[in-house]
């Protein structure tokens, strides 16, 4: 049993770094010991799990399939003394794995044989797997029918597929897979009410995508469901509470709802927000903080706001922890900032080390230790950690000397670490890394000496968004910062996530005023900068990142 648990621990990679080879080694030992002890069920279990580890690592899919087929032939022996329920569940696990592997290899004949075996088990939970097999072999009409059966039996992901199928005007991403496009294609059976039914069912089952769509419908689709900010508030809390820590949801939905409540003076929605906060919703407490601290200037209640944020942070909600760390670092509060940072580090959260890097640099003025913290975040495969190390070598920051080879290495690592974080606030760091990689390649090809463009003016601009200062103080600083520009009409262009598309153009005067009146700290990245013969900026192209 100990070998079995060790194998699982190494394969999962949660307690120790994932090591599939180690996992397989311990599973082999578990199998040998189980065989010697005549514990046939553990023989089966160790075999099944070890094959699963092989498929996790894509080490040898053909060998995995061969071993599974051998295991299937031994099931009667291995499961002889087990309950009917255990026999049924074990057969289900083996059949679904073999069927999916055959489907992956596009072996339709054998894949469909295992569909028959799964159906013979008469288990409702098999419907989703059967649908997956049909999807992999591109028989989408049949796949849809089984997804519908799975949804009717409360499968959460299948409910989301039903919602998409009936949604009249879904957004189709260019990179979407074939089945997603199949679901979104209009075959004349699109139906708002069926879409809403499955959306609500999926949300109630806990599907975050259904929750997000339901929020959108309550706010923007009165032709389908009556406008209801109270319901949107409820589902926003539910939605944000289940998102991973690196999601941008708390910074988009989390700000949008409090602003709507204030703008529309919706007492029912505000009461719902307070109710959810009192019930222990972490995100509701964060939104309550945003409402009373930033949004409602007329009834600003700093004490209630900080209490709500503190409660959320104490319960371990990452966006609240991050916000507390940012606020206390900006206030140069050494003791409390370390407290909140350590809370994040205790969660094994790499962003904790990024905040610790800011603490060491902004409060302790120790760039060497700050750089060491970035390396710890990098060791945890955090794309932001890799990005800031690349930046350090690109511009000579954090005590590092300019080294374009190292900058290139870490920017490439940023992109390598991104798949687990795609579609989040970290996308913008990947986009910036691509921009800098291109610039570095051009510099290396031209063999021209490289010097930093200077970060001083960027720092001055970013200070206008320092929310630890009063609004009046930040507005007063505009006069000094404006001296960076040739005139109030200097051109500022903001690029989108791809680093090239211009999404907005404004004068320097409007740009500075917008920065000074924002309620979130903003990080700026220079794309290009044009100056006159006096060194004053005439045109500036930037990328903005809310932090």
VEXDREN-2710 file (C-alpha; in Angstrom, 1 decimal):
% VEXDREN-2710
k/r/px/py/pz
1/UNK/0.0/0.0/0.0
2/UNK/2.9/2.4/0.8
3/UNK/4.4/1.9/-2.6
4/UNK/1.0/2.5/-4.2
5/UNK/0.7/5.8/-2.4
6/UNK/4.2/6.9/-3.2
7/UNK/3.6/6.2/-6.9
8/UNK/0.4/8.3/-6.8
9/UNK/2.3/11.2/-5.0
10/UNK/5.0/11.3/-7.6
11/UNK/2.6/11.1/-10.5
12/UNK/0.3/13.9/-9.1
13/UNK/3.2/16.3/-8.4
14/UNK/1.3/18.1/-5.7
15/UNK/3.4/17.2/-2.6
16/UNK/6.7/16.7/-4.5
17/UNK/7.7/17.8/-8.0
18/UNK/6.0/15.5/-10.6
19/UNK/8.1/12.6/-11.6
20/UNK/6.3/10.0/-13.8
21/UNK/9.3/7.8/-14.0
22/UNK/9.4/7.6/-10.2
23/UNK/5.7/7.0/-10.1
24/UNK/6.0/4.1/-12.5
25/UNK/8.9/2.7/-10.4
26/UNK/6.8/2.6/-7.2
27/UNK/3.8/1.2/-9.0
28/UNK/5.9/-1.7/-10.3
29/UNK/7.1/-2.3/-6.7
30/UNK/3.5/-2.1/-5.5
31/UNK/2.5/-4.7/-8.1
32/UNK/5.3/-7.1/-7.1
33/UNK/4.4/-6.8/-3.4
34/UNK/0.7/-7.3/-4.0
35/UNK/1.4/-10.4/-6.1
36/UNK/3.6/-11.8/-3.3
37/UNK/0.9/-11.1/-0.8
38/UNK/-1.8/-12.6/-3.1
39/UNK/-3.7/-9.3/-3.0
40/UNK/-5.1/-9.5/-6.5
41/UNK/-7.1/-6.3/-6.4
42/UNK/-4.0/-4.2/-5.6
43/UNK/-2.3/-6.0/-8.5
44/UNK/-5.0/-4.7/-10.7
45/UNK/-5.0/-1.2/-9.2
46/UNK/-1.2/-0.8/-9.4
47/UNK/-1.3/-2.0/-13.0
48/UNK/-4.1/0.3/-14.0
49/UNK/-2.5/3.4/-12.4
50/UNK/0.9/2.7/-13.8
51/UNK/-0.6/2.5/-17.3
52/UNK/-2.4/5.8/-16.5
53/UNK/0.9/7.4/-15.7
54/UNK/2.3/6.3/-19.0
55/UNK/-0.6/8.0/-20.8
56/UNK/-0.2/11.1/-18.7
57/UNK/3.4/11.5/-19.9
58/UNK/2.6/10.4/-23.4
59/UNK/5.6/8.1/-23.0
60/UNK/4.4/5.1/-25.1
61/UNK/0.8/5.1/-26.0
62/UNK/1.0/1.8/-27.9
63/UNK/2.6/0.0/-25.0
64/UNK/0.0/1.4/-22.7
65/UNK/-2.8/0.1/-24.9
66/UNK/-1.2/-3.3/-25.2
67/UNK/-0.8/-3.5/-21.4
68/UNK/-4.4/-2.4/-20.9
69/UNK/-5.7/-5.1/-23.1
70/UNK/-3.7/-7.7/-21.1
71/UNK/-5.1/-6.2/-17.9
72/UNK/-8.6/-6.5/-19.3
73/UNK/-8.1/-10.2/-19.9
74/UNK/-7.1/-10.6/-16.3
75/UNK/-10.0/-8.7/-14.7
76/UNK/-12.0/-11.7/-13.8
77/UNK/-9.1/-13.1/-11.8
78/UNK/-8.1/-9.8/-10.2
79/UNK/-11.6/-8.8/-9.2
80/UNK/-12.8/-12.3/-8.1
81/UNK/-13.3/-11.4/-4.4
82/UNK/-14.5/-7.9/-4.9
83/UNK/-18.1/-6.5/-4.6
84/UNK/-20.3/-6.1/-7.7
85/UNK/-19.9/-2.4/-7.4
86/UNK/-16.1/-2.6/-7.5
87/UNK/-16.2/-5.0/-10.4
88/UNK/-18.5/-2.7/-12.3
89/UNK/-16.4/0.5/-11.6
90/UNK/-13.1/-1.3/-12.5
91/UNK/-14.5/-2.5/-15.8
92/UNK/-15.7/1.0/-16.5
93/UNK/-12.3/2.5/-15.9
94/UNK/-10.5/-0.1/-18.1
95/UNK/-13.1/0.1/-20.9
96/UNK/-13.2/3.9/-21.1
97/UNK/-9.3/4.1/-21.1
98/UNK/-9.0/1.6/-23.9
99/UNK/-11.8/3.1/-25.9
100/UNK/-10.3/6.6/-25.6
101/UNK/-6.9/5.4/-26.6
102/UNK/-8.2/3.6/-29.7
103/UNK/-10.2/6.8/-30.5
104/UNK/-7.0/8.8/-30.1
105/UNK/-5.3/6.5/-32.6
106/UNK/-8.3/6.9/-35.0
107/UNK/-9.0/3.2/-34.8
108/UNK/-12.8/3.5/-35.2
109/UNK/-13.5/-0.2/-35.3
110/UNK/-11.9/-1.0/-32.0
111/UNK/-13.1/2.3/-30.4
112/UNK/-16.7/1.4/-31.2
113/UNK/-16.2/-2.1/-29.8
114/UNK/-15.5/-0.5/-26.4
115/UNK/-18.5/1.8/-26.8
116/UNK/-20.6/-1.4/-26.9
117/UNK/-18.8/-2.7/-23.7
118/UNK/-19.5/0.6/-21.9
119/UNK/-23.1/0.6/-22.9
120/UNK/-23.5/-3.0/-21.7
121/UNK/-22.5/-1.8/-18.2
122/UNK/-25.7/0.4/-18.1
123/UNK/-24.0/3.1/-16.1
124/UNK/-25.2/6.7/-16.7
125/UNK/-21.7/8.1/-16.0
126/UNK/-20.5/6.2/-19.1
127/UNK/-22.5/8.6/-21.4
128/UNK/-19.9/11.4/-21.2
129/UNK/-17.0/9.0/-22.0
130/UNK/-18.9/7.5/-24.9
131/UNK/-19.5/11.0/-26.3
132/UNK/-15.8/11.7/-25.9
133/UNK/-14.9/8.6/-28.0
134/UNK/-17.3/9.7/-30.7
135/UNK/-15.9/13.2/-30.7
136/UNK/-12.3/11.9/-31.0
137/UNK/-13.3/9.8/-34.1
138/UNK/-15.2/12.9/-35.5
139/UNK/-18.7/11.4/-35.4
140/UNK/-20.1/14.7/-34.0
141/UNK/-23.8/14.1/-34.4
142/UNK/-23.6/10.9/-32.3
143/UNK/-21.3/12.5/-29.8
144/UNK/-23.8/15.3/-29.3
145/UNK/-26.6/12.8/-28.5
146/UNK/-24.5/11.1/-25.8
147/UNK/-23.4/14.5/-24.4
148/UNK/-27.1/15.3/-24.2
149/UNK/-27.7/12.1/-22.2
150/UNK/-24.8/12.9/-20.0
151/UNK/-26.2/16.5/-19.4
152/UNK/-29.6/15.0/-18.5
153/UNK/-27.8/13.0/-15.9
154/UNK/-26.2/16.1/-14.4
155/UNK/-22.8/16.0/-16.1
156/UNK/-21.4/19.5/-15.6
157/UNK/-19.3/19.8/-18.8
158/UNK/-22.0/18.2/-20.9
159/UNK/-24.5/20.9/-19.7
160/UNK/-22.0/23.5/-21.0
161/UNK/-21.9/21.8/-24.4
162/UNK/-25.7/21.9/-24.6
163/UNK/-25.7/25.6/-23.8
164/UNK/-23.3/26.2/-26.7
165/UNK/-25.3/24.0/-29.0
166/UNK/-28.5/26.0/-28.5
167/UNK/-26.9/29.5/-28.2
168/UNK/-28.1/31.7/-31.1
169/UNK/-25.0/33.8/-31.5
170/UNK/-22.0/32.3/-29.8
171/UNK/-18.5/33.7/-30.3
172/UNK/-16.3/31.4/-32.4
173/UNK/-12.6/31.8/-31.8
174/UNK/-10.4/31.2/-34.8
175/UNK/-8.4/28.7/-32.8
176/UNK/-11.4/26.8/-31.6
177/UNK/-11.4/23.0/-32.2
178/UNK/-13.7/21.3/-34.8
179/UNK/-16.2/20.1/-32.2
180/UNK/-16.6/23.5/-30.7
181/UNK/-17.3/24.9/-34.1
182/UNK/-19.8/22.1/-34.7
183/UNK/-21.7/23.1/-31.5
184/UNK/-21.8/26.7/-32.5
185/UNK/-22.9/26.1/-36.1
186/UNK/-26.5/27.1/-36.8
187/UNK/-28.5/24.1/-38.0
188/UNK/-31.8/25.8/-37.6
189/UNK/-32.4/24.5/-34.0
190/UNK/-30.8/27.4/-32.1
191/UNK/-33.1/28.3/-29.2
192/UNK/-32.7/31.1/-26.6
193/UNK/-34.8/29.4/-23.9
194/UNK/-33.1/26.0/-24.3
195/UNK/-29.8/27.8/-24.2
196/UNK/-30.9/29.6/-21.0
197/UNK/-32.1/26.3/-19.4
198/UNK/-28.8/24.5/-20.0
199/UNK/-26.9/27.6/-19.0
200/UNK/-28.7/27.8/-15.6
201/UNK/-28.4/24.0/-15.1
202/UNK/-24.6/24.1/-15.9
203/UNK/-24.2/27.1/-13.5
204/UNK/-26.1/25.3/-10.7
205/UNK/-23.9/22.2/-11.3
206/UNK/-20.8/24.4/-10.9
207/UNK/-19.6/25.1/-14.4
208/UNK/-17.7/28.4/-14.4
209/UNK/-18.2/29.0/-18.1
210/UNK/-22.0/28.7/-17.7
211/UNK/-21.8/31.0/-14.7
212/UNK/-20.0/33.6/-16.8
213/UNK/-22.5/33.4/-19.6
214/UNK/-25.4/33.6/-17.2
215/UNK/-24.0/36.8/-15.7
216/UNK/-23.7/38.2/-19.2
217/UNK/-27.2/37.3/-20.1
218/UNK/-28.7/38.9/-16.9
219/UNK/-26.9/42.1/-17.8
220/UNK/-27.0/42.2/-21.6
221/UNK/-29.7/39.9/-23.0
222/UNK/-33.1/41.3/-22.0
223/UNK/-34.7/39.6/-25.0
224/UNK/-33.8/36.3/-23.4
225/UNK/-34.0/37.0/-19.7
226/UNK/-35.1/40.2/-17.9
227/UNK/-32.3/42.5/-16.7
228/UNK/-31.5/41.5/-13.1
229/UNK/-28.4/43.0/-11.4
230/UNK/-29.2/41.2/-8.2
231/UNK/-29.0/37.8/-9.9
232/UNK/-25.9/38.9/-11.8
233/UNK/-24.3/39.8/-8.5
234/UNK/-25.2/36.4/-6.9
235/UNK/-23.7/34.5/-9.9
236/UNK/-20.6/36.8/-10.0
237/UNK/-19.8/35.8/-6.5
238/UNK/-20.3/32.1/-7.3
239/UNK/-18.3/32.4/-10.4
240/UNK/-15.3/34.3/-8.9
241/UNK/-15.2/31.9/-5.9
242/UNK/-14.4/28.9/-8.2
243/UNK/-11.8/30.6/-10.5
244/UNK/-8.1/29.7/-10.2
245/UNK/-5.9/32.2/-8.5
246/UNK/-4.3/33.5/-11.7
247/UNK/-7.6/34.3/-13.4
248/UNK/-8.4/37.9/-14.4
249/UNK/-12.0/37.5/-13.4
250/UNK/-11.7/39.3/-10.0
251/UNK/-10.2/42.3/-11.8
252/UNK/-12.9/42.4/-14.5
253/UNK/-16.2/41.1/-13.1
254/UNK/-15.0/42.0/-9.6
255/UNK/-14.8/45.7/-10.5
256/UNK/-17.7/45.8/-13.0
257/UNK/-20.5/44.7/-10.6
258/UNK/-19.7/47.2/-7.8
259/UNK/-19.7/50.0/-10.4
260/UNK/-23.0/48.9/-11.8
261/UNK/-24.5/48.7/-8.3
262/UNK/-23.4/52.2/-7.5
263/UNK/-24.3/53.7/-10.9
264/UNK/-27.8/52.2/-10.8
265/UNK/-28.3/52.8/-7.1
266/UNK/-29.6/49.2/-6.9
267/UNK/-30.3/48.5/-3.2
268/UNK/-31.3/44.9/-3.9
269/UNK/-28.1/44.1/-5.6
270/UNK/-26.0/45.8/-2.9
271/UNK/-28.0/43.8/-0.3
272/UNK/-27.2/40.6/-2.2
273/UNK/-23.5/41.5/-2.3
274/UNK/-23.5/42.0/1.5
275/UNK/-25.5/38.8/2.0
276/UNK/-23.0/36.8/0.0
277/UNK/-20.1/38.4/1.9
278/UNK/-21.8/37.5/5.2
279/UNK/-22.3/34.0/4.0
280/UNK/-18.5/33.6/3.5
281/UNK/-18.1/34.3/-0.2
282/UNK/-14.5/35.4/-0.6
283/UNK/-15.1/37.2/-3.8
284/UNK/-18.2/39.0/-2.3
285/UNK/-15.9/40.4/0.4
286/UNK/-13.4/41.6/-2.2
287/UNK/-16.2/43.3/-4.2
288/UNK/-17.6/44.8/-1.0
289/UNK/-14.1/46.3/-0.5
290/UNK/-14.0/47.7/-4.1
291/UNK/-17.5/49.2/-3.6
292/UNK/-16.8/50.9/-0.3
293/UNK/-13.2/51.8/-0.9
294/UNK/-13.1/52.9/-4.6
295/UNK/-16.6/53.2/-6.1
296/UNK/-19.0/55.0/-3.8
297/UNK/-17.1/58.2/-2.9
298/UNK/-20.2/59.7/-1.4
299/UNK/-20.6/56.9/1.2
300/UNK/-16.9/55.9/1.3
301/UNK/-16.4/53.6/4.3
302/UNK/-12.7/52.8/4.6
303/UNK/-13.1/50.8/7.8
304/UNK/-15.9/48.5/6.4
305/UNK/-13.9/48.2/3.1
306/UNK/-10.7/47.1/4.8
307/UNK/-12.6/44.8/7.2
308/UNK/-14.2/43.0/4.2
309/UNK/-10.9/42.7/2.3
310/UNK/-9.1/41.5/5.5
311/UNK/-11.8/38.8/6.1
312/UNK/-11.4/37.6/2.5
313/UNK/-7.6/37.6/2.7
314/UNK/-7.6/35.8/6.1
315/UNK/-9.7/33.0/4.5
316/UNK/-7.0/32.6/1.9
317/UNK/-8.7/34.1/-1.1
318/UNK/-5.8/34.9/-3.4
319/UNK/-7.0/38.2/-5.1
320/UNK/-7.7/39.6/-1.6
321/UNK/-4.3/38.4/-0.3
322/UNK/-2.7/40.0/-3.4
323/UNK/-4.6/43.3/-2.9
324/UNK/-3.6/43.4/0.8
325/UNK/0.1/42.8/-0.1
326/UNK/0.0/45.5/-2.8
327/UNK/-1.7/48.0/-0.4
328/UNK/0.7/47.4/2.5
329/UNK/3.8/47.5/0.2
330/UNK/2.7/50.8/-1.2
331/UNK/2.1/52.1/2.3
332/UNK/5.7/50.9/3.2
333/UNK/4.1/48.8/6.0
334/UNK/6.9/46.3/6.5
335/UNK/5.2/44.1/9.1
336/UNK/1.8/43.7/7.5
337/UNK/3.1/43.4/4.0
338/UNK/5.3/40.5/5.1
339/UNK/2.3/38.9/6.9
340/UNK/0.1/38.8/3.7
341/UNK/3.0/37.8/1.5
342/UNK/3.8/34.9/3.7
343/UNK/0.1/33.8/3.6
344/UNK/0.5/33.5/-0.2
345/UNK/3.8/31.6/0.1
346/UNK/2.2/29.2/2.6
347/UNK/-0.3/28.4/-0.2
348/UNK/2.8/27.5/-2.4
349/UNK/1.7/30.4/-4.6
350/UNK/4.5/31.8/-6.9
351/UNK/2.8/35.2/-6.9
352/UNK/3.7/35.4/-3.2
353/UNK/7.4/35.4/-4.3
354/UNK/6.7/38.2/-6.8
355/UNK/5.2/40.3/-4.1
356/UNK/8.1/39.5/-1.9
357/UNK/10.4/40.7/-4.7
358/UNK/8.4/44.0/-4.7
359/UNK/8.7/44.1/-0.9
360/UNK/12.5/43.6/-1.0
361/UNK/12.9/46.3/-3.7
362/UNK/10.4/48.9/-2.6
363/UNK/10.6/48.7/1.2
364/UNK/14.0/47.0/2.0
365/UNK/15.7/48.6/-1.1
366/UNK/17.6/45.2/-1.5
367/UNK/17.6/44.5/-5.2
368/UNK/19.7/41.3/-4.8
369/UNK/17.2/39.7/-2.5
370/UNK/14.4/40.9/-4.8
371/UNK/16.1/39.1/-7.7
372/UNK/16.4/35.9/-5.6
373/UNK/12.6/36.0/-5.0
374/UNK/12.0/36.3/-8.8
375/UNK/14.2/33.2/-9.2
376/UNK/12.0/31.3/-6.7
377/UNK/8.9/32.2/-8.7
378/UNK/10.7/31.1/-11.9
379/UNK/11.6/27.8/-10.2
380/UNK/7.8/27.2/-9.7
381/UNK/7.3/27.7/-13.5
382/UNK/5.6/31.0/-13.0
383/UNK/5.6/32.9/-16.4
384/UNK/5.6/36.3/-14.6
385/UNK/8.7/35.3/-12.6
386/UNK/10.4/34.3/-15.8
387/UNK/9.2/37.5/-17.5
388/UNK/10.6/39.9/-14.9
389/UNK/14.0/38.1/-14.8
390/UNK/14.1/38.5/-18.6
391/UNK/13.2/42.2/-18.1
392/UNK/16.0/42.5/-15.5
393/UNK/18.6/41.3/-18.0
394/UNK/17.1/43.4/-20.8
395/UNK/17.3/46.7/-19.0
396/UNK/19.8/46.0/-16.3
397/UNK/17.4/46.0/-13.3
398/UNK/17.4/44.2/-9.9
399/UNK/21.2/44.4/-9.8
400/UNK/21.6/42.4/-13.0
401/UNK/23.7/43.6/-15.8
402/UNK/22.3/43.9/-19.3
403/UNK/22.6/40.5/-21.0
404/UNK/20.5/39.9/-24.1
405/UNK/21.3/36.2/-24.3
406/UNK/19.9/35.7/-20.8
407/UNK/17.0/38.0/-21.5
408/UNK/16.1/35.9/-24.5
409/UNK/16.4/32.7/-22.5
410/UNK/13.9/33.9/-19.8
411/UNK/11.5/35.5/-22.3
412/UNK/11.3/32.1/-24.0
413/UNK/10.7/30.5/-20.6
414/UNK/7.8/32.9/-20.1
415/UNK/6.2/31.5/-23.2
416/UNK/7.1/27.9/-22.3
417/UNK/5.3/28.3/-18.9
418/UNK/2.2/30.1/-20.3
419/UNK/0.0/27.1/-21.4
420/UNK/-1.3/26.6/-17.9
421/UNK/-2.0/30.3/-17.6
422/UNK/-3.4/31.2/-21.0
423/UNK/-6.6/33.2/-21.2
424/UNK/-5.7/35.1/-18.0
425/UNK/-4.2/38.4/-16.9
426/UNK/-0.8/36.8/-17.6
427/UNK/-1.4/36.8/-21.3
428/UNK/-0.1/40.4/-21.5
429/UNK/3.3/39.3/-20.1
430/UNK/3.5/36.6/-22.9
431/UNK/2.7/39.3/-25.5
432/UNK/5.4/41.6/-24.1
433/UNK/7.9/38.7/-24.1
434/UNK/7.2/38.1/-27.8
435/UNK/7.7/41.8/-28.5
436/UNK/11.1/41.8/-26.7
437/UNK/12.2/38.6/-28.3
438/UNK/11.6/40.1/-31.7
439/UNK/13.5/43.3/-30.7
440/UNK/16.4/41.2/-29.3
441/UNK/16.6/39.1/-32.5
442/UNK/16.8/42.3/-34.6
443/UNK/19.5/43.8/-32.3
444/UNK/21.5/40.6/-32.5
445/UNK/21.2/40.3/-36.3
446/UNK/22.3/43.9/-36.7
447/UNK/25.1/43.4/-34.2
448/UNK/24.5/46.9/-32.8
449/UNK/25.3/47.8/-29.2
450/UNK/22.3/47.8/-26.9
451/UNK/21.5/50.3/-24.2
452/UNK/18.4/50.5/-22.1
453/UNK/15.9/53.1/-23.2
454/UNK/15.7/54.2/-19.6
455/UNK/12.8/53.4/-17.2
456/UNK/12.7/56.7/-15.3
457/UNK/9.9/58.2/-17.3
458/UNK/7.9/55.0/-17.1
459/UNK/8.3/55.0/-13.3
460/UNK/7.0/58.6/-13.2
461/UNK/4.0/57.7/-15.3
462/UNK/3.2/54.6/-13.1
463/UNK/3.4/56.6/-9.9
464/UNK/0.3/58.5/-11.1
465/UNK/-1.6/55.2/-10.5
466/UNK/-0.2/54.7/-7.0
467/UNK/-3.5/54.2/-5.1
468/UNK/-1.8/54.6/-1.7
469/UNK/-1.7/58.3/-2.5
470/UNK/-4.8/60.5/-2.4
471/UNK/-6.6/61.4/-5.7
472/UNK/-5.8/65.1/-5.1
473/UNK/-2.1/64.3/-4.7
474/UNK/-2.0/62.3/-7.9
475/UNK/-3.7/65.0/-9.9
476/UNK/-1.3/67.6/-8.5
477/UNK/1.6/65.4/-9.8
478/UNK/0.4/65.7/-13.4
479/UNK/2.0/69.1/-13.8
480/UNK/5.5/67.7/-13.1
481/UNK/5.0/64.5/-15.1
482/UNK/3.7/66.5/-18.1
483/UNK/7.1/68.1/-18.5
484/UNK/8.2/64.8/-20.0
485/UNK/6.2/65.6/-23.1
486/UNK/6.8/68.1/-25.9
487/UNK/3.3/69.5/-25.5
488/UNK/-0.1/68.6/-24.1
489/UNK/-1.0/67.3/-27.6
490/UNK/1.8/64.7/-27.7
491/UNK/0.4/61.4/-29.1
492/UNK/-0.1/58.4/-26.8
493/UNK/-1.1/55.1/-28.4
494/UNK/-2.0/52.0/-26.5
495/UNK/-1.6/48.6/-28.1
496/UNK/-3.6/45.4/-27.4
497/UNK/-2.6/42.0/-26.3
498/UNK/-0.8/41.2/-29.6
499/UNK/1.6/44.1/-29.0
500/UNK/0.9/45.6/-32.4
501/UNK/-2.8/46.5/-32.8
502/UNK/-3.5/50.1/-31.7
503/UNK/-6.6/50.0/-29.5
504/UNK/-6.7/53.6/-28.4
505/UNK/-5.1/57.0/-29.2
506/UNK/-5.2/60.0/-26.9
507/UNK/-3.3/63.2/-26.1
508/UNK/-0.7/63.2/-23.4
509/UNK/-2.9/65.5/-21.4
510/UNK/-5.9/63.1/-21.5
511/UNK/-3.6/60.1/-20.9
512/UNK/-2.1/61.6/-17.7
513/UNK/-5.5/62.6/-16.3
514/UNK/-6.7/59.0/-17.0
515/UNK/-3.8/57.5/-15.1
516/UNK/-4.1/59.8/-12.2
517/UNK/-7.8/59.0/-11.7
518/UNK/-7.7/55.2/-12.1
519/UNK/-8.5/53.1/-9.1
520/UNK/-6.0/50.3/-10.0
521/UNK/-2.3/50.3/-10.2
522/UNK/-1.1/50.1/-13.8
523/UNK/2.2/48.8/-15.1
524/UNK/3.4/50.3/-18.4
525/UNK/5.7/48.8/-21.1
526/UNK/7.3/50.9/-23.8
527/UNK/6.8/49.6/-27.3
528/UNK/8.3/52.7/-29.0
529/UNK/9.1/56.3/-28.1
530/UNK/9.8/59.3/-30.3
531/UNK/11.4/62.5/-28.9
532/UNK/12.2/65.9/-30.3
533/UNK/15.7/67.5/-30.4
534/UNK/15.2/68.6/-26.7
535/UNK/14.6/65.1/-25.5
536/UNK/10.8/65.6/-25.0
537/UNK/8.4/62.9/-26.0
538/UNK/6.3/63.6/-29.1
539/UNK/4.8/60.1/-29.5
540/UNK/4.7/57.2/-27.1
541/UNK/3.4/53.7/-27.8
542/UNK/2.7/51.6/-24.7
543/UNK/1.2/48.4/-23.4
544/UNK/-0.9/48.7/-20.2
545/UNK/-1.1/46.0/-17.5
546/UNK/-3.4/46.3/-14.6
547/UNK/-1.8/44.8/-11.4
END
